[in-house]
Amino acid sequence: MVSKQIYQGYWMDLATVSALNALKPITQLITGKISVKLYKGKIEFDSIENTPEEIS
């Protein structure tokens, strides 16, 4: 949802801002390097490195 709205230019839209704010508690726990791929309005998880909470 968020990637599609950002791709369409709705970065400051209420729905986009609300969705990003909902992710804040989760992102507080993330450390290390998270890689994503961007393609045609989609954000896809690629890899994770150097994280103490890493799941193998």
mmCIF file as Biopython writes it, N, C-alpha, C and O atoms, coordinates in Angstrom:
data_model
#
loop_
_atom_site.group_PDB
_atom_site.id
_atom_site.type_symbol
_atom_site.label_atom_id
_atom_site.label_alt_id
_atom_site.label_comp_id
_atom_site.label_asym_id
_atom_site.label_entity_id
_atom_site.label_seq_id
_atom_site.pdbx_PDB_ins_code
_atom_site.Cartn_x
_atom_site.Cartn_y
_atom_site.Cartn_z
_atom_site.occupancy
_atom_site.B_iso_or_equiv
_atom_site.auth_seq_id
_atom_site.auth_asym_id
_atom_site.pdbx_PDB_model_num
ATOM 1   N N  . MET A ? 1  ? 0.816  -1.185  0.000   1.0 0.0 1  A 1 
ATOM 2   C CA . MET A ? 1  ? 0.000  0.000   0.000   1.0 0.0 1  A 1 
ATOM 3   C C  . MET A ? 1  ? 0.865  1.256   0.000   1.0 0.0 1  A 1 
ATOM 4   O O  . MET A ? 1  ? 0.669  2.146   -0.828  1.0 0.0 1  A 1 
ATOM 5   N N  . VAL A ? 2  ? 1.808  1.330   0.915   1.0 0.0 2  A 1 
ATOM 6   C CA . VAL A ? 2  ? 2.629  2.532   1.036   1.0 0.0 2  A 1 
ATOM 7   C C  . VAL A ? 2  ? 3.459  2.749   -0.218  1.0 0.0 2  A 1 
ATOM 8   O O  . VAL A ? 2  ? 3.546  3.871   -0.716  1.0 0.0 2  A 1 
ATOM 9   N N  . SER A ? 3  ? 4.068  1.693   -0.731  1.0 0.0 3  A 1 
ATOM 10  C CA . SER A ? 3  ? 4.913  1.862   -1.917  1.0 0.0 3  A 1 
ATOM 11  C C  . SER A ? 3  ? 4.101  2.360   -3.106  1.0 0.0 3  A 1 
ATOM 12  O O  . SER A ? 3  ? 4.581  3.191   -3.877  1.0 0.0 3  A 1 
ATOM 13  N N  . LYS A ? 4  ? 2.886  1.865   -3.262  1.0 0.0 4  A 1 
ATOM 14  C CA . LYS A ? 4  ? 2.033  2.299   -4.375  1.0 0.0 4  A 1 
ATOM 15  C C  . LYS A ? 4  ? 1.654  3.771   -4.222  1.0 0.0 4  A 1 
ATOM 16  O O  . LYS A ? 4  ? 1.665  4.518   -5.199  1.0 0.0 4  A 1 
ATOM 17  N N  . GLN A ? 5  ? 1.323  4.186   -3.009  1.0 0.0 5  A 1 
ATOM 18  C CA . GLN A ? 5  ? 0.956  5.582   -2.790  1.0 0.0 5  A 1 
ATOM 19  C C  . GLN A ? 5  ? 2.148  6.515   -3.017  1.0 0.0 5  A 1 
ATOM 20  O O  . GLN A ? 5  ? 1.995  7.587   -3.601  1.0 0.0 5  A 1 
ATOM 21  N N  . ILE A ? 6  ? 3.318  6.112   -2.563  1.0 0.0 6  A 1 
ATOM 22  C CA . ILE A ? 6  ? 4.510  6.930   -2.776  1.0 0.0 6  A 1 
ATOM 23  C C  . ILE A ? 6  ? 4.821  7.010   -4.264  1.0 0.0 6  A 1 
ATOM 24  O O  . ILE A ? 6  ? 5.151  8.080   -4.774  1.0 0.0 6  A 1 
ATOM 25  N N  . TYR A ? 7  ? 4.719  5.885   -4.962  1.0 0.0 7  A 1 
ATOM 26  C CA . TYR A ? 7  ? 4.963  5.848   -6.405  1.0 0.0 7  A 1 
ATOM 27  C C  . TYR A ? 7  ? 4.015  6.786   -7.144  1.0 0.0 7  A 1 
ATOM 28  O O  . TYR A ? 7  ? 4.408  7.420   -8.123  1.0 0.0 7  A 1 
ATOM 29  N N  . GLN A ? 8  ? 2.769  6.878   -6.681  1.0 0.0 8  A 1 
ATOM 30  C CA . GLN A ? 8  ? 1.776  7.730   -7.326  1.0 0.0 8  A 1 
ATOM 31  C C  . GLN A ? 8  ? 1.845  9.185   -6.854  1.0 0.0 8  A 1 
ATOM 32  O O  . GLN A ? 8  ? 1.049  10.014  -7.294  1.0 0.0 8  A 1 
ATOM 33  N N  . GLY A ? 9  ? 2.787  9.500   -5.966  1.0 0.0 9  A 1 
ATOM 34  C CA . GLY A ? 9  ? 2.985  10.879  -5.540  1.0 0.0 9  A 1 
ATOM 35  C C  . GLY A ? 9  ? 2.205  11.288  -4.306  1.0 0.0 9  A 1 
ATOM 36  O O  . GLY A ? 9  ? 2.107  12.478  -4.005  1.0 0.0 9  A 1 
ATOM 37  N N  . TYR A ? 10 ? 1.649  10.325  -3.584  1.0 0.0 10 A 1 
ATOM 38  C CA . TYR A ? 10 ? 0.863  10.639  -2.391  1.0 0.0 10 A 1 
ATOM 39  C C  . TYR A ? 10 ? 1.687  10.502  -1.111  1.0 0.0 10 A 1 
ATOM 40  O O  . TYR A ? 10 ? 1.216  9.938   -0.123  1.0 0.0 10 A 1 
ATOM 41  N N  . TRP A ? 11 ? 2.910  11.016  -1.131  1.0 0.0 11 A 1 
ATOM 42  C CA . TRP A ? 11 ? 3.817  10.898  0.011   1.0 0.0 11 A 1 
ATOM 43  C C  . TRP A ? 11 ? 3.240  11.529  1.271   1.0 0.0 11 A 1 
ATOM 44  O O  . TRP A ? 11 ? 3.376  10.964  2.356   1.0 0.0 11 A 1 
ATOM 45  N N  . MET A ? 12 ? 2.596  12.694  1.150   1.0 0.0 12 A 1 
ATOM 46  C CA . MET A ? 12 ? 2.072  13.402  2.313   1.0 0.0 12 A 1 
ATOM 47  C C  . MET A ? 12 ? 0.576  13.148  2.534   1.0 0.0 12 A 1 
ATOM 48  O O  . MET A ? 12 ? -0.040 13.828  3.353   1.0 0.0 12 A 1 
ATOM 49  N N  . ASP A ? 13 ? -0.009 12.200  1.833   1.0 0.0 13 A 1 
ATOM 50  C CA . ASP A ? 13 ? -1.414 11.839  1.990   1.0 0.0 13 A 1 
ATOM 51  C C  . ASP A ? 13 ? -1.649 11.284  3.397   1.0 0.0 13 A 1 
ATOM 52  O O  . ASP A ? 13 ? -0.762 10.652  3.971   1.0 0.0 13 A 1 
ATOM 53  N N  . LEU A ? 14 ? -2.825 11.515  3.945   1.0 0.0 14 A 1 
ATOM 54  C CA . LEU A ? 14 ? -3.142 11.056  5.296   1.0 0.0 14 A 1 
ATOM 55  C C  . LEU A ? 14 ? -2.968 9.545   5.456   1.0 0.0 14 A 1 
ATOM 56  O O  . LEU A ? 14 ? -2.447 9.088   6.474   1.0 0.0 14 A 1 
ATOM 57  N N  . ALA A ? 15 ? -3.395 8.776   4.473   1.0 0.0 15 A 1 
ATOM 58  C CA . ALA A ? 15 ? -3.267 7.315   4.558   1.0 0.0 15 A 1 
ATOM 59  C C  . ALA A ? 15 ? -1.800 6.886   4.561   1.0 0.0 15 A 1 
ATOM 60  O O  . ALA A ? 15 ? -1.423 5.978   5.302   1.0 0.0 15 A 1 
ATOM 61  N N  . THR A ? 16 ? -0.976 7.528   3.741   1.0 0.0 16 A 1 
ATOM 62  C CA . THR A ? 16 ? 0.448  7.198   3.696   1.0 0.0 16 A 1 
ATOM 63  C C  . THR A ? 16 ? 1.122  7.544   5.013   1.0 0.0 16 A 1 
ATOM 64  O O  . THR A ? 16 ? 1.863  6.735   5.570   1.0 0.0 16 A 1 
ATOM 65  N N  . VAL A ? 17 ? 0.866  8.740   5.508   1.0 0.0 17 A 1 
ATOM 66  C CA . VAL A ? 17 ? 1.464  9.179   6.774   1.0 0.0 17 A 1 
ATOM 67  C C  . VAL A ? 17 ? 1.020  8.263   7.914   1.0 0.0 17 A 1 
ATOM 68  O O  . VAL A ? 17 ? 1.829  7.909   8.773   1.0 0.0 17 A 1 
ATOM 69  N N  . SER A ? 18 ? -0.239 7.882   7.930   1.0 0.0 18 A 1 
ATOM 70  C CA . SER A ? 18 ? -0.749 6.980   8.974   1.0 0.0 18 A 1 
ATOM 71  C C  . SER A ? 18 ? -0.071 5.615   8.909   1.0 0.0 18 A 1 
ATOM 72  O O  . SER A ? 18 ? 0.301  5.056   9.940   1.0 0.0 18 A 1 
ATOM 73  N N  . ALA A ? 19 ? 0.091  5.080   7.707   1.0 0.0 19 A 1 
ATOM 74  C CA . ALA A ? 19 ? 0.745  3.777   7.547   1.0 0.0 19 A 1 
ATOM 75  C C  . ALA A ? 19 ? 2.205  3.843   7.985   1.0 0.0 19 A 1 
ATOM 76  O O  . ALA A ? 19 ? 2.694  2.925   8.644   1.0 0.0 19 A 1 
ATOM 77  N N  . LEU A ? 20 ? 2.901  4.910   7.631   1.0 0.0 20 A 1 
ATOM 78  C CA . LEU A ? 20 ? 4.301  5.059   8.038   1.0 0.0 20 A 1 
ATOM 79  C C  . LEU A ? 20 ? 4.416  5.218   9.549   1.0 0.0 20 A 1 
ATOM 80  O O  . LEU A ? 20 ? 5.335  4.672   10.160  1.0 0.0 20 A 1 
ATOM 81  N N  . ASN A ? 21 ? 3.496  5.959   10.156  1.0 0.0 21 A 1 
ATOM 82  C CA . ASN A ? 21 ? 3.506  6.120   11.614  1.0 0.0 21 A 1 
ATOM 83  C C  . ASN A ? 21 ? 3.213  4.805   12.325  1.0 0.0 21 A 1 
ATOM 84  O O  . ASN A ? 21 ? 3.727  4.568   13.418  1.0 0.0 21 A 1 
ATOM 85  N N  . ALA A ? 22 ? 2.404  3.959   11.727  1.0 0.0 22 A 1 
ATOM 86  C CA . ALA A ? 22 ? 2.109  2.657   12.321  1.0 0.0 22 A 1 
ATOM 87  C C  . ALA A ? 22 ? 3.349  1.763   12.348  1.0 0.0 22 A 1 
ATOM 88  O O  . ALA A ? 22 ? 3.450  0.867   13.187  1.0 0.0 22 A 1 
ATOM 89  N N  . LEU A ? 23 ? 4.286  2.000   11.441  1.0 0.0 23 A 1 
ATOM 90  C CA . LEU A ? 23 ? 5.511  1.198   11.379  1.0 0.0 23 A 1 
ATOM 91  C C  . LEU A ? 23 ? 6.592  1.670   12.347  1.0 0.0 23 A 1 
ATOM 92  O O  . LEU A ? 23 ? 7.562  0.947   12.578  1.0 0.0 23 A 1 
ATOM 93  N N  . LYS A ? 24 ? 6.448  2.866   12.918  1.0 0.0 24 A 1 
ATOM 94  C CA . LYS A ? 24 ? 7.495  3.418   13.786  1.0 0.0 24 A 1 
ATOM 95  C C  . LYS A ? 24 ? 7.891  2.510   14.949  1.0 0.0 24 A 1 
ATOM 96  O O  . LYS A ? 24 ? 9.087  2.334   15.178  1.0 0.0 24 A 1 
ATOM 97  N N  . PRO A ? 25 ? 6.943  1.919   15.702  1.0 0.0 25 A 1 
ATOM 98  C CA . PRO A ? 25 ? 7.367  1.040   16.804  1.0 0.0 25 A 1 
ATOM 99  C C  . PRO A ? 25 ? 8.201  -0.154  16.327  1.0 0.0 25 A 1 
ATOM 100 O O  . PRO A ? 25 ? 9.109  -0.597  17.031  1.0 0.0 25 A 1 
ATOM 101 N N  . ILE A ? 26 ? 7.900  -0.662  15.161  1.0 0.0 26 A 1 
ATOM 102 C CA . ILE A ? 26 ? 8.651  -1.791  14.612  1.0 0.0 26 A 1 
ATOM 103 C C  . ILE A ? 26 ? 10.043 -1.344  14.190  1.0 0.0 26 A 1 
ATOM 104 O O  . ILE A ? 26 ? 11.027 -2.033  14.460  1.0 0.0 26 A 1 
ATOM 105 N N  . THR A ? 27 ? 10.130 -0.194  13.529  1.0 0.0 27 A 1 
ATOM 106 C CA . THR A ? 27 ? 11.423 0.273   13.039  1.0 0.0 27 A 1 
ATOM 107 C C  . THR A ? 27 ? 12.355 0.683   14.173  1.0 0.0 27 A 1 
ATOM 108 O O  . THR A ? 27 ? 13.567 0.758   13.971  1.0 0.0 27 A 1 
ATOM 109 N N  . GLN A ? 28 ? 11.818 0.948   15.356  1.0 0.0 28 A 1 
ATOM 110 C CA . GLN A ? 28 ? 12.659 1.263   16.511  1.0 0.0 28 A 1 
ATOM 111 C C  . GLN A ? 28 ? 13.522 0.055   16.895  1.0 0.0 28 A 1 
ATOM 112 O O  . GLN A ? 28 ? 14.601 0.219   17.465  1.0 0.0 28 A 1 
ATOM 113 N N  . LEU A ? 29 ? 13.053 -1.138  16.588  1.0 0.0 29 A 1 
ATOM 114 C CA . LEU A ? 29 ? 13.755 -2.369  16.962  1.0 0.0 29 A 1 
ATOM 115 C C  . LEU A ? 29 ? 14.789 -2.810  15.937  1.0 0.0 29 A 1 
ATOM 116 O O  . LEU A ? 29 ? 15.611 -3.680  16.223  1.0 0.0 29 A 1 
ATOM 117 N N  . ILE A ? 30 ? 14.758 -2.228  14.761  1.0 0.0 30 A 1 
ATOM 118 C CA . ILE A ? 30 ? 15.626 -2.673  13.676  1.0 0.0 30 A 1 
ATOM 119 C C  . ILE A ? 30 ? 16.976 -1.970  13.748  1.0 0.0 30 A 1 
ATOM 120 O O  . ILE A ? 30 ? 17.049 -0.743  13.810  1.0 0.0 30 A 1 
ATOM 121 N N  . THR A ? 31 ? 18.033 -2.762  13.741  1.0 0.0 31 A 1 
ATOM 122 C CA . THR A ? 31 ? 19.387 -2.226  13.640  1.0 0.0 31 A 1 
ATOM 123 C C  . THR A ? 31 ? 20.119 -3.039  12.584  1.0 0.0 31 A 1 
ATOM 124 O O  . THR A ? 31 ? 19.707 -4.150  12.251  1.0 0.0 31 A 1 
ATOM 125 N N  . GLY A ? 32 ? 21.184 -2.494  12.068  1.0 0.0 32 A 1 
ATOM 126 C CA . GLY A ? 32 ? 21.941 -3.201  11.048  1.0 0.0 32 A 1 
ATOM 127 C C  . GLY A ? 32 ? 21.638 -2.659  9.672   1.0 0.0 32 A 1 
ATOM 128 O O  . GLY A ? 32 ? 21.227 -1.509  9.517   1.0 0.0 32 A 1 
ATOM 129 N N  . LYS A ? 33 ? 21.843 -3.493  8.678   1.0 0.0 33 A 1 
ATOM 130 C CA . LYS A ? 33 ? 21.660 -3.089  7.289   1.0 0.0 33 A 1 
ATOM 131 C C  . LYS A ? 33 ? 20.522 -3.897  6.677   1.0 0.0 33 A 1 
ATOM 132 O O  . LYS A ? 33 ? 20.581 -5.125  6.617   1.0 0.0 33 A 1 
ATOM 133 N N  . ILE A ? 34 ? 19.492 -3.198  6.227   1.0 0.0 34 A 1 
ATOM 134 C CA . ILE A ? 34 ? 18.347 -3.817  5.568   1.0 0.0 34 A 1 
ATOM 135 C C  . ILE A ? 34 ? 18.366 -3.360  4.118   1.0 0.0 34 A 1 
ATOM 136 O O  . ILE A ? 34 ? 18.349 -2.158  3.850   1.0 0.0 34 A 1 
ATOM 137 N N  . SER A ? 35 ? 18.400 -4.290  3.187   1.0 0.0 35 A 1 
ATOM 138 C CA . SER A ? 35 ? 18.401 -3.951  1.764   1.0 0.0 35 A 1 
ATOM 139 C C  . SER A ? 35 ? 17.048 -4.287  1.153   1.0 0.0 35 A 1 
ATOM 140 O O  . SER A ? 35 ? 16.464 -5.335  1.429   1.0 0.0 35 A 1 
ATOM 141 N N  . VAL A ? 36 ? 16.566 -3.374  0.319   1.0 0.0 36 A 1 
ATOM 142 C CA . VAL A ? 36 ? 15.307 -3.596  -0.383  1.0 0.0 36 A 1 
ATOM 143 C C  . VAL A ? 36 ? 15.522 -3.365  -1.869  1.0 0.0 36 A 1 
ATOM 144 O O  . VAL A ? 36 ? 16.479 -2.708  -2.277  1.0 0.0 36 A 1 
ATOM 145 N N  . LYS A ? 37 ? 14.624 -3.910  -2.667  1.0 0.0 37 A 1 
ATOM 146 C CA . LYS A ? 37 ? 14.651 -3.689  -4.110  1.0 0.0 37 A 1 
ATOM 147 C C  . LYS A ? 37 ? 13.434 -2.855  -4.477  1.0 0.0 37 A 1 
ATOM 148 O O  . LYS A ? 37 ? 12.338 -3.082  -3.964  1.0 0.0 37 A 1 
ATOM 149 N N  . LEU A ? 38 ? 13.631 -1.895  -5.361  1.0 0.0 38 A 1 
ATOM 150 C CA . LEU A ? 38 ? 12.540 -1.059  -5.842  1.0 0.0 38 A 1 
ATOM 151 C C  . LEU A ? 38 ? 12.325 -1.353  -7.316  1.0 0.0 38 A 1 
ATOM 152 O O  . LEU A ? 38 ? 13.269 -1.305  -8.104  1.0 0.0 38 A 1 
ATOM 153 N N  . TYR A ? 39 ? 11.086 -1.658  -7.694  1.0 0.0 39 A 1 
ATOM 154 C CA . TYR A ? 39 ? 10.792 -1.950  -9.091  1.0 0.0 39 A 1 
ATOM 155 C C  . TYR A ? 39 ? 9.327  -1.663  -9.375  1.0 0.0 39 A 1 
ATOM 156 O O  . TYR A ? 39 ? 8.438  -2.273  -8.781  1.0 0.0 39 A 1 
ATOM 157 N N  . LYS A ? 40 ? 9.088  -0.748  -10.270 1.0 0.0 40 A 1 
ATOM 158 C CA . LYS A ? 40 ? 7.732  -0.398  -10.713 1.0 0.0 40 A 1 
ATOM 159 C C  . LYS A ? 40 ? 6.769  -0.165  -9.555  1.0 0.0 40 A 1 
ATOM 160 O O  . LYS A ? 40 ? 5.669  -0.718  -9.531  1.0 0.0 40 A 1 
ATOM 161 N N  . GLY A ? 41 ? 7.182  0.648   -8.607  1.0 0.0 41 A 1 
ATOM 162 C CA . GLY A ? 41 ? 6.301  0.997   -7.499  1.0 0.0 41 A 1 
ATOM 163 C C  . GLY A ? 41 ? 6.215  -0.022  -6.388  1.0 0.0 41 A 1 
ATOM 164 O O  . GLY A ? 41 ? 5.411  0.135   -5.469  1.0 0.0 41 A 1 
ATOM 165 N N  . LYS A ? 42 ? 7.025  -1.063  -6.451  1.0 0.0 42 A 1 
ATOM 166 C CA . LYS A ? 42 ? 7.011  -2.089  -5.411  1.0 0.0 42 A 1 
ATOM 167 C C  . LYS A ? 42 ? 8.305  -2.032  -4.616  1.0 0.0 42 A 1 
ATOM 168 O O  . LYS A ? 42 ? 9.380  -1.807  -5.173  1.0 0.0 42 A 1 
ATOM 169 N N  . ILE A ? 43 ? 8.193  -2.236  -3.326  1.0 0.0 43 A 1 
ATOM 170 C CA . ILE A ? 43 ? 9.356  -2.337  -2.458  1.0 0.0 43 A 1 
ATOM 171 C C  . ILE A ? 43 ? 9.414  -3.780  -1.983  1.0 0.0 43 A 1 
ATOM 172 O O  . ILE A ? 43 ? 8.472  -4.269  -1.359  1.0 0.0 43 A 1 
ATOM 173 N N  . GLU A ? 44 ? 10.514 -4.464  -2.276  1.0 0.0 44 A 1 
ATOM 174 C CA . GLU A ? 44 ? 10.660 -5.864  -1.889  1.0 0.0 44 A 1 
ATOM 175 C C  . GLU A ? 44 ? 11.873 -6.034  -0.987  1.0 0.0 44 A 1 
ATOM 176 O O  . GLU A ? 44 ? 12.923 -5.443  -1.236  1.0 0.0 44 A 1 
ATOM 177 N N  . PHE A ? 45 ? 11.732 -6.835  0.054   1.0 0.0 45 A 1 
ATOM 178 C CA . PHE A ? 45 ? 12.835 -7.163  0.941   1.0 0.0 45 A 1 
ATOM 179 C C  . PHE A ? 45 ? 13.892 -7.927  0.160   1.0 0.0 45 A 1 
ATOM 180 O O  . PHE A ? 45 ? 13.567 -8.826  -0.615  1.0 0.0 45 A 1 
ATOM 181 N N  . ASP A ? 46 ? 15.166 -7.568  0.363   1.0 0.0 46 A 1 
ATOM 182 C CA . ASP A ? 46 ? 16.263 -8.242  -0.321  1.0 0.0 46 A 1 
ATOM 183 C C  . ASP A ? 46 ? 17.138 -9.010  0.666   1.0 0.0 46 A 1 
ATOM 184 O O  . ASP A ? 46 ? 17.298 -10.224 0.544   1.0 0.0 46 A 1 
ATOM 185 N N  . SER A ? 47 ? 17.706 -8.299  1.649   1.0 0.0 47 A 1 
ATOM 186 C CA . SER A ? 47 ? 18.588 -8.982  2.597   1.0 0.0 47 A 1 
ATOM 187 C C  . SER A ? 47 ? 18.702 -8.192  3.895   1.0 0.0 47 A 1 
ATOM 188 O O  . SER A ? 47 ? 18.302 -7.031  3.982   1.0 0.0 47 A 1 
ATOM 189 N N  . ILE A ? 48 ? 19.263 -8.863  4.904   1.0 0.0 48 A 1 
ATOM 190 C CA . ILE A ? 48 ? 19.506 -8.237  6.198   1.0 0.0 48 A 1 
ATOM 191 C C  . ILE A ? 48 ? 20.904 -8.656  6.655   1.0 0.0 48 A 1 
ATOM 192 O O  . ILE A ? 48 ? 21.284 -9.820  6.525   1.0 0.0 48 A 1 
ATOM 193 N N  . GLU A ? 49 ? 21.666 -7.699  7.191   1.0 0.0 49 A 1 
ATOM 194 C CA . GLU A ? 49 ? 23.041 -7.979  7.624   1.0 0.0 49 A 1 
ATOM 195 C C  . GLU A ? 49 ? 23.337 -7.258  8.935   1.0 0.0 49 A 1 
ATOM 196 O O  . GLU A ? 49 ? 22.757 -6.212  9.228   1.0 0.0 49 A 1 
ATOM 197 N N  . ASN A ? 50 ? 24.243 -7.826  9.713   1.0 0.0 50 A 1 
ATOM 198 C CA . ASN A ? 50 ? 24.764 -7.213  10.934  1.0 0.0 50 A 1 
ATOM 199 C C  . ASN A ? 50 ? 23.677 -6.831  11.930  1.0 0.0 50 A 1 
ATOM 200 O O  . ASN A ? 50 ? 23.664 -5.713  12.445  1.0 0.0 50 A 1 
ATOM 201 N N  . THR A ? 51 ? 22.779 -7.748  12.195  1.0 0.0 51 A 1 
ATOM 202 C CA . THR A ? 51 ? 21.713 -7.476  13.157  1.0 0.0 51 A 1 
ATOM 203 C C  . THR A ? 51 ? 21.806 -8.451  14.319  1.0 0.0 51 A 1 
ATOM 204 O O  . THR A ? 51 ? 21.939 -9.656  14.104  1.0 0.0 51 A 1 
ATOM 205 N N  . PRO A ? 52 ? 21.738 -7.950  15.548  1.0 0.0 52 A 1 
ATOM 206 C CA . PRO A ? 52 ? 21.819 -8.845  16.701  1.0 0.0 52 A 1 
ATOM 207 C C  . PRO A ? 52 ? 20.594 -9.753  16.832  1.0 0.0 52 A 1 
ATOM 208 O O  . PRO A ? 52 ? 20.685 -10.819 17.442  1.0 0.0 52 A 1 
ATOM 209 N N  . GLU A ? 53 ? 19.471 -9.358  16.281  1.0 0.0 53 A 1 
ATOM 210 C CA . GLU A ? 53 ? 18.235 -10.141 16.372  1.0 0.0 53 A 1 
ATOM 211 C C  . GLU A ? 53 ? 17.973 -10.940 15.103  1.0 0.0 53 A 1 
ATOM 212 O O  . GLU A ? 53 ? 16.835 -11.328 14.841  1.0 0.0 53 A 1 
ATOM 213 N N  . GLU A ? 54 ? 19.003 -11.189 14.321  1.0 0.0 54 A 1 
ATOM 214 C CA . GLU A ? 54 ? 18.856 -11.845 13.021  1.0 0.0 54 A 1 
ATOM 215 C C  . GLU A ? 54 ? 18.285 -13.254 13.144  1.0 0.0 54 A 1 
ATOM 216 O O  . GLU A ? 54 ? 18.692 -14.039 14.001  1.0 0.0 54 A 1 
ATOM 217 N N  . ILE A ? 55 ? 17.336 -13.549 12.267  1.0 0.0 55 A 1 
ATOM 218 C CA . ILE A ? 55 ? 16.753 -14.889 12.191  1.0 0.0 55 A 1 
ATOM 219 C C  . ILE A ? 55 ? 17.402 -15.598 11.009  1.0 0.0 55 A 1 
ATOM 220 O O  . ILE A ? 55 ? 17.335 -15.111 9.881   1.0 0.0 55 A 1 
ATOM 221 N N  . SER A ? 56 ? 18.018 -16.726 11.256  1.0 0.0 56 A 1 
ATOM 222 C CA . SER A ? 56 ? 18.706 -17.449 10.180  1.0 0.0 56 A 1 
ATOM 223 C C  . SER A ? 56 ? 17.771 -18.346 9.422   1.0 0.0 56 A 1 
ATOM 224 O O  . SER A ? 56 ? 18.190 -19.025 8.485   1.0 0.0 56 A 1 
#
